[in-house]
């Protein structure tokens, strides 16, 4: 344990959902080809484009555009070539359909994270946006390609104050408010934030001196300023600041307070620094104590947890979730079902933690994991090797449906 740690988070009023949908708006990776366990009901954006009737090429199909895939149901429409002659099919009487796949419609990857969550219980639906990616252009473009219904987003939850998670937030608020203002009686979007907003954050680099002593020059890389509370309010949001565990959207989703640091090896982000406008100095800030996770509970499936970057350590996050639900919150499954987001195990200093992380994750034994954003390929490979079939690609444009009704 790196310092005195707070008590475990608690979510006594978190309800049990009938279903939870996760739509990945921003992630570092584009992967619409890798397989995924059927239980996660995974759909890629590419699959959606294949099914979109707007993309059917009528000139190169022998079936009507509104028939099922495969073309064996409904009436045949005989295709002709450009000279007006009947075209040849692949068999004597076989029907086929041609879909034009436009790569410019596929979501793009970027260094950041943004996931839309849709919870359903007793035919009531609530939507929360978890982080907003590194900048407005990528957030807006991917949201457009995914046809996000902005008017239905009630809350934006920021995992922590880093620009690759908050960079698209002002634009997200603007789009949500514009959409919600057209509805009847729709309240302003709530932006849920930790109150300890830094002036700016970055990383310290060193230029070694000629001796083996302390380097005589430090270089700092500044990452840019997060949106301010006032800027968000001016954009029309209702700002809610909290450092304690709480729920949002009638108890559909839980937002943690401080994540207890319990493991010996998850010691934050080396060389991370915080700029002070008042002192005009950088101060080392390895632990990033404002980080929070988001949690939901699905009937018969268990707990789904989203972690933005796991600066507190993905094992610390998962262990805290386990403690939060170890005594049971009513009847139902309190197992760890799906761990999603940045595990922050990329980079020389962080990759040294992979072996211990994998060992502890084996003990935690979640049903599935989707390590994305800052997790790194070495950590993904190690987790898949140790827990085959449990690791899936997060991948921008992915859609997961955790549903207690089916597999």
C-alpha positions as CSV (number, residue, x, y, z in Angstrom):
1,X,0.0,0.0,0.0
2,X,1.5,3.3,-1.1
3,X,-0.3,5.6,1.4
4,X,-3.1,5.5,3.9
5,X,-6.1,4.3,1.9
6,X,-9.7,5.2,2.4
7,X,-12.4,2.7,3.1
8,X,-13.9,0.8,0.2
9,X,-16.5,2.5,-1.9
10,X,-20.1,1.6,-1.4
11,X,-23.2,1.8,-3.6
12,X,-26.2,0.8,-1.4
13,X,-28.8,2.3,-3.8
14,X,-27.4,0.8,-7.0
15,X,-30.2,-1.1,-8.8
16,X,-30.0,-4.3,-10.8
17,X,-30.5,-3.7,-14.5
18,X,-32.2,-5.9,-17.0
19,X,-29.7,-4.9,-19.7
20,X,-26.7,-2.8,-20.2
21,X,-25.4,-1.6,-23.6
22,X,-21.9,-0.2,-24.1
23,X,-21.1,1.7,-27.2
24,X,-17.4,2.7,-27.8
25,X,-17.2,6.2,-29.3
26,X,-13.5,6.8,-28.8
27,X,-10.7,4.3,-28.3
28,X,-7.1,4.0,-29.5
29,X,-7.8,0.9,-31.5
30,X,-9.9,0.1,-34.6
31,X,-10.7,-3.6,-34.8
32,X,-13.8,-4.9,-36.4
33,X,-12.4,-8.3,-37.4
34,X,-11.5,-10.1,-34.1
35,X,-13.9,-12.6,-32.8
36,X,-15.8,-12.1,-29.5
37,X,-17.6,-14.5,-27.1
38,X,-21.3,-14.8,-28.0
39,X,-22.3,-14.0,-24.4
40,X,-21.2,-10.3,-24.9
41,X,-23.6,-9.9,-27.8
42,X,-20.9,-7.9,-29.6
43,X,-21.6,-5.9,-32.8
44,X,-19.0,-3.9,-34.6
45,X,-19.8,-0.8,-36.5
46,X,-18.7,-2.6,-39.7
47,X,-21.4,-5.2,-39.2
48,X,-23.9,-2.4,-38.9
49,X,-22.7,-1.0,-42.2
50,X,-23.1,-4.4,-43.8
51,X,-26.7,-4.5,-42.6
52,X,-27.6,-0.9,-43.6
53,X,-30.1,-1.0,-46.5
54,X,-28.7,2.3,-47.7
55,X,-25.5,0.5,-48.7
56,X,-27.1,-2.2,-50.8
57,X,-25.9,-2.0,-54.5
58,X,-29.1,-2.6,-56.5
59,X,-27.3,-2.9,-59.8
60,X,-25.2,-5.8,-58.5
61,X,-27.9,-7.7,-56.6
62,X,-30.5,-10.2,-57.7
63,X,-32.8,-9.7,-54.7
64,X,-34.8,-6.8,-53.4
65,X,-33.0,-4.4,-51.0
66,X,-35.4,-5.1,-48.2
67,X,-35.0,-8.9,-48.1
68,X,-32.9,-10.9,-45.5
69,X,-29.2,-11.4,-45.9
70,X,-28.5,-14.3,-48.3
71,X,-31.3,-13.4,-50.6
72,X,-33.3,-16.6,-50.3
73,X,-36.5,-15.0,-49.0
74,X,-38.7,-12.7,-51.0
75,X,-38.9,-12.0,-54.7
76,X,-36.0,-12.0,-57.1
77,X,-35.2,-8.9,-59.1
78,X,-33.0,-10.0,-62.0
79,X,-30.0,-7.8,-62.3
80,X,-28.8,-6.6,-65.7
81,X,-25.3,-5.5,-66.9
82,X,-24.6,-2.0,-68.2
83,X,-25.7,-3.1,-71.7
84,X,-29.2,-4.2,-70.5
85,X,-28.4,-7.9,-70.8
86,X,-29.3,-10.2,-67.9
87,X,-26.2,-10.7,-65.6
88,X,-25.0,-14.2,-64.6
89,X,-25.6,-15.4,-61.1
90,X,-23.2,-17.6,-59.1
91,X,-25.3,-20.6,-59.7
92,X,-28.1,-21.8,-61.9
93,X,-30.9,-20.2,-59.8
94,X,-28.9,-18.8,-56.8
95,X,-29.7,-15.3,-55.6
96,X,-27.2,-12.9,-54.2
97,X,-26.9,-9.4,-52.7
98,X,-24.1,-7.0,-53.0
99,X,-23.3,-4.4,-50.3
100,X,-21.0,-1.4,-50.8
101,X,-18.7,-1.0,-47.8
102,X,-17.6,2.5,-47.5
103,X,-14.4,2.8,-45.4
104,X,-14.9,6.5,-44.9
105,X,-17.9,5.6,-42.7
106,X,-15.8,3.6,-40.3
107,X,-15.0,5.2,-36.9
108,X,-11.4,6.3,-36.4
109,X,-9.1,5.5,-33.5
110,X,-7.5,8.2,-31.3
111,X,-5.6,8.2,-28.0
112,X,-8.4,8.6,-25.6
113,X,-11.6,7.0,-24.4
114,X,-15.4,7.6,-24.6
115,X,-18.1,5.1,-23.9
116,X,-21.8,5.5,-24.0
117,X,-23.8,3.4,-21.5
118,X,-27.5,2.6,-21.9
119,X,-29.1,0.9,-18.9
120,X,-32.6,-0.6,-19.0
121,X,-34.8,-1.8,-16.1
122,X,-38.6,-2.5,-16.3
123,X,-38.7,-0.7,-19.7
124,X,-37.2,2.4,-18.3
125,X,-33.9,3.6,-19.9
126,X,-31.1,5.9,-18.8
127,X,-28.0,6.9,-20.7
128,X,-24.6,8.0,-19.3
129,X,-21.5,9.1,-21.3
130,X,-18.3,8.0,-19.7
131,X,-15.5,10.4,-20.8
132,X,-15.4,12.3,-24.1
133,X,-12.1,11.5,-25.8
134,X,-9.1,13.8,-26.5
135,X,-10.7,16.5,-28.7
136,X,-14.0,17.6,-30.2
137,X,-13.3,16.6,-33.8
138,X,-12.8,12.9,-33.1
139,X,-15.7,12.7,-30.7
140,X,-18.1,14.5,-33.0
141,X,-17.1,12.5,-36.1
142,X,-17.3,9.1,-34.4
143,X,-20.6,10.0,-32.7
144,X,-22.0,11.0,-36.1
145,X,-20.9,7.8,-37.7
146,X,-22.5,5.8,-34.8
147,X,-25.7,7.9,-35.0
148,X,-25.6,8.8,-31.3
149,X,-28.9,10.1,-30.0
150,X,-27.6,13.1,-28.0
151,X,-31.0,14.1,-26.6
152,X,-31.1,10.8,-24.6
153,X,-27.8,11.4,-22.7
154,X,-28.6,12.6,-19.2
155,X,-25.2,12.6,-17.5
156,X,-21.5,12.8,-18.5
157,X,-19.1,11.2,-16.0
158,X,-15.5,12.2,-16.2
159,X,-13.2,9.4,-14.9
160,X,-10.3,11.8,-14.1
161,X,-8.8,15.2,-15.1
162,X,-6.7,14.3,-18.2
163,X,-7.3,15.9,-21.6
164,X,-7.5,12.6,-23.5
165,X,-10.7,11.9,-21.5
166,X,-12.1,15.5,-21.2
167,X,-11.0,17.1,-24.5
168,X,-14.3,16.5,-26.2
169,X,-16.5,17.5,-23.3
170,X,-17.4,21.1,-24.1
171,X,-18.5,20.0,-27.6
172,X,-20.4,17.0,-26.1
173,X,-22.3,19.3,-23.8
174,X,-23.1,21.7,-26.6
175,X,-24.5,18.9,-28.8
176,X,-26.4,17.3,-26.0
177,X,-27.9,20.6,-24.9
178,X,-28.8,21.5,-28.5
179,X,-30.6,18.2,-28.8
180,X,-32.3,18.2,-25.4
181,X,-33.5,21.8,-25.8
182,X,-35.8,20.5,-28.6
183,X,-37.5,18.0,-26.4
184,X,-40.3,18.6,-23.9
185,X,-39.3,19.0,-20.3
186,X,-35.7,17.6,-20.7
187,X,-33.4,18.8,-18.0
188,X,-29.9,20.1,-18.8
189,X,-27.2,17.4,-19.0
190,X,-25.4,16.8,-15.7
191,X,-21.6,16.8,-15.8
192,X,-20.3,14.7,-12.9
193,X,-16.8,15.7,-11.9
194,X,-14.2,15.3,-9.1
195,X,-13.8,18.8,-7.5
196,X,-10.0,18.7,-7.5
197,X,-9.5,20.1,-11.0
198,X,-5.8,20.8,-11.8
199,X,-4.6,23.9,-13.7
200,X,-2.9,21.6,-16.1
201,X,-1.1,18.2,-16.1
202,X,1.8,16.7,-18.0
203,X,4.8,14.5,-17.7
204,X,8.4,15.1,-16.7
205,X,11.2,14.1,-19.0
206,X,14.9,14.3,-17.9
207,X,18.0,15.3,-19.8
208,X,20.9,13.6,-17.9
209,X,23.9,15.7,-16.9
210,X,27.4,14.7,-17.6
211,X,27.8,12.9,-14.3
212,X,25.8,10.3,-12.6
213,X,24.2,12.8,-10.3
214,X,20.7,14.2,-10.5
215,X,20.0,15.6,-14.0
216,X,20.5,19.3,-14.2
217,X,17.7,20.0,-16.7
218,X,14.0,18.8,-16.7
219,X,11.7,19.0,-19.6
220,X,8.0,19.0,-19.1
221,X,5.4,18.0,-21.6
222,X,2.1,19.8,-20.9
223,X,-1.0,18.0,-22.1
224,X,-3.4,21.0,-22.2
225,X,-6.1,22.4,-20.0
226,X,-9.2,20.5,-19.1
227,X,-12.5,22.4,-19.4
228,X,-13.3,24.6,-16.4
229,X,-16.4,24.4,-14.3
230,X,-17.4,27.8,-15.6
231,X,-16.9,26.8,-19.2
232,X,-19.2,23.8,-18.7
233,X,-21.8,25.8,-17.0
234,X,-21.7,28.5,-19.7
235,X,-22.2,25.7,-22.3
236,X,-25.5,24.8,-20.5
237,X,-24.5,21.9,-18.3
238,X,-25.4,21.4,-14.7
239,X,-22.1,20.8,-13.0
240,X,-22.1,18.3,-10.1
241,X,-18.9,17.9,-8.1
242,X,-18.3,14.9,-5.9
243,X,-15.3,13.1,-4.3
244,X,-17.5,10.5,-2.7
245,X,-19.1,7.3,-4.1
246,X,-22.6,8.0,-5.4
247,X,-25.2,6.9,-8.0
248,X,-26.7,8.7,-10.9
249,X,-29.8,8.2,-13.1
250,X,-32.1,6.8,-10.4
251,X,-29.4,4.3,-9.2
252,X,-28.7,2.8,-12.6
253,X,-25.0,3.7,-12.4
254,X,-22.5,4.1,-9.6
255,X,-19.6,6.5,-9.6
256,X,-16.8,5.8,-7.2
257,X,-15.0,8.2,-4.8
258,X,-11.3,7.8,-4.1
259,X,-10.0,4.3,-5.2
260,X,-8.1,2.7,-2.3
261,X,-4.5,1.9,-3.2
262,X,-3.9,-1.5,-1.7
263,X,-1.4,-3.3,-3.9
264,X,2.3,-2.9,-3.5
265,X,3.1,-2.5,-7.2
266,X,0.4,-0.2,-8.5
267,X,2.1,3.0,-7.6
268,X,0.6,5.5,-10.0
269,X,2.1,7.1,-13.1
270,X,5.9,7.7,-12.8
271,X,7.0,11.3,-13.7
272,X,3.4,12.5,-13.8
273,X,3.3,16.2,-12.9
274,X,0.9,19.0,-12.1
275,X,1.3,22.6,-13.1
276,X,0.3,25.4,-10.7
277,X,-0.7,28.8,-12.2
278,X,-0.2,30.4,-8.9
279,X,3.4,29.2,-8.2
280,X,4.4,28.9,-11.9
281,X,6.0,25.5,-11.0
282,X,5.5,21.9,-11.9
283,X,4.9,19.5,-8.9
284,X,5.3,15.8,-9.1
285,X,2.0,14.0,-8.8
286,X,2.3,10.3,-9.3
287,X,-0.9,9.0,-7.7
288,X,-3.7,11.0,-9.5
289,X,-6.1,10.7,-6.6
290,X,-9.1,12.2,-8.5
291,X,-9.5,9.1,-10.6
292,X,-12.9,7.4,-10.4
293,X,-14.5,4.3,-11.9
294,X,-18.1,3.7,-13.1
295,X,-20.0,0.6,-12.1
296,X,-23.4,-1.1,-13.1
297,X,-25.0,-4.3,-12.1
298,X,-26.9,-6.6,-14.5
299,X,-29.4,-9.2,-13.4
300,X,-28.0,-12.8,-13.5
301,X,-24.7,-11.5,-15.1
302,X,-23.0,-9.5,-12.3
303,X,-20.9,-6.4,-12.1
304,X,-19.7,-4.3,-15.1
305,X,-17.0,-1.8,-14.3
306,X,-15.5,0.9,-16.5
307,X,-12.1,2.3,-15.7
308,X,-10.8,5.3,-17.6
309,X,-7.0,4.8,-17.2
310,X,-6.5,2.7,-14.1
311,X,-3.8,5.1,-12.7
312,X,-4.9,3.7,-9.4
313,X,-4.2,0.3,-10.8
314,X,-6.7,-2.0,-12.5
315,X,-6.3,-4.5,-9.7
316,X,-7.0,-1.9,-7.1
317,X,-10.1,-0.9,-9.1
318,X,-11.4,-4.5,-9.3
319,X,-10.6,-5.3,-5.7
320,X,-12.5,-2.3,-4.6
321,X,-15.5,-3.3,-6.7
322,X,-15.4,-6.8,-5.2
323,X,-15.3,-5.3,-1.7
324,X,-18.2,-3.0,-2.5
325,X,-20.4,-5.9,-3.4
326,X,-19.0,-8.7,-1.3
327,X,-21.9,-8.6,1.2
328,X,-24.5,-8.7,-1.5
329,X,-26.9,-5.9,-2.5
330,X,-30.1,-7.8,-2.5
331,X,-30.7,-11.0,-4.4
332,X,-28.7,-11.5,-7.6
333,X,-25.2,-12.1,-9.0
334,X,-22.5,-9.9,-7.6
335,X,-19.6,-11.6,-9.5
336,X,-17.2,-9.4,-11.6
337,X,-18.6,-9.9,-15.1
338,X,-17.0,-7.4,-17.4
339,X,-14.0,-5.1,-16.8
340,X,-13.7,-2.4,-19.5
341,X,-11.4,0.5,-20.3
342,X,-7.8,1.6,-19.9
343,X,-5.6,-0.7,-17.8
344,X,-2.5,1.6,-18.3
345,X,0.1,-1.1,-18.7
346,X,1.9,0.4,-21.7
347,X,5.3,1.9,-21.5
348,X,8.6,0.7,-20.1
349,X,7.9,1.7,-16.5
350,X,4.3,0.3,-16.6
351,X,5.1,-3.0,-18.4
352,X,7.0,-4.2,-15.3
353,X,3.6,-4.5,-13.6
354,X,2.1,-6.9,-16.2
355,X,3.2,-10.1,-14.6
356,X,1.7,-9.2,-11.1
357,X,-1.4,-7.8,-12.7
358,X,-2.1,-11.0,-14.6
359,X,-1.5,-13.1,-11.5
360,X,-3.9,-11.0,-9.4
361,X,-6.5,-10.9,-12.3
362,X,-6.5,-14.6,-12.3
363,X,-7.5,-14.5,-8.6
364,X,-10.2,-11.9,-9.3
365,X,-11.4,-14.1,-12.3
366,X,-13.8,-11.7,-14.1
367,X,-15.9,-13.4,-16.8
368,X,-14.6,-11.0,-19.5
369,X,-12.2,-8.1,-20.0
370,X,-12.0,-5.4,-22.7
371,X,-8.6,-3.7,-22.1
372,X,-8.4,-0.7,-24.3
373,X,-7.0,2.8,-24.6
374,X,-3.7,2.8,-22.6
375,X,-3.5,-0.9,-21.9
376,X,-0.9,-1.8,-24.5
377,X,-0.6,-4.9,-26.6
378,X,1.8,-6.7,-24.3
379,X,-0.7,-6.6,-21.4
380,X,-3.5,-7.7,-23.7
381,X,-1.5,-10.6,-25.0
382,X,-0.4,-11.7,-21.5
383,X,-4.0,-11.5,-20.2
384,X,-5.3,-13.6,-23.1
385,X,-2.6,-16.1,-22.7
386,X,-3.3,-16.5,-19.0
387,X,-7.1,-16.4,-19.4
388,X,-7.9,-17.6,-22.9
389,X,-11.3,-16.5,-24.3
390,X,-11.9,-13.9,-21.6
391,X,-10.1,-10.9,-23.4
392,X,-11.9,-9.0,-26.1
393,X,-11.0,-6.0,-28.2
394,X,-12.6,-2.8,-27.0
395,X,-12.2,-1.2,-30.4
396,X,-13.9,2.1,-31.4
397,X,-17.4,1.5,-32.8
398,X,-17.9,-1.7,-30.8
399,X,-21.3,-2.3,-29.2
400,X,-21.7,-4.8,-26.3
401,X,-25.1,-5.8,-24.9
402,X,-25.1,-7.4,-21.4
403,X,-28.5,-8.9,-21.2
404,X,-29.9,-11.3,-18.5
405,X,-32.4,-12.7,-20.9
406,X,-30.0,-14.5,-23.2
407,X,-26.5,-16.0,-23.4
